[in-house]
Amino acid sequence: MPEVHIRPASPDDEEPLARLDRDTWSPLHAVTPRPEPPYGPFFTERWGPPDHLVAEYAGRVVGYVRLGFPTPLASNAHVRQIAGLAVAEDARGLGVGRALVRAAVAEARARGARRITLRVLGHNAPARALYASEGFVVEGVQPEEFLVGGAYVDDVMMGRSLV
């Protein structure tokens, strides 16, 4: 059985990551409308290859995690935030999400972060369970922060120490 391989993203990952992002769009985790053609680029001025780790399984891109700063403030520069995570439907249950979370934690630590945070929609039970199993705890909830698919959903802030 092949293993999940995590690596830094490169500019060559533009198309596979853009396709993965479109294919995995779901109201379970997305607060933006479903992507429609013409599609914009995956890598942008704000989020480039250095902000992404890519998961490969059996030689195919099957996931990514986006790691950035929660704010542009110098006083907050010791914190990194998981700002996106996607796993291909047919790769779920293979440990890809867990490998990406662990890689993001390791990368944040390697970049000198003391904490790592994330935001997850309250109704996304699978993601919340994964994050909790990796040591993230709920640090705050913004009730009914988003209107998704006709329902109000909570925005849940989770985090963990890296020291």
Secondary structure, DSSP 8 states (H G I E B T S, - for coil): ---EEEEE--GGGHHHHHHHHHHT--TTT--S----SS---SS-SSS-GGGEEEEEETTEEEEEEEEE-SSS-GGGTTEEEEEEEEE-GGGTTTTHHHHHHHHHHHHHHHTT-SEEEEEEETT-HHHHHHHHHTT-EEEEEEEEEEEETTEEEEEEEEEEE--
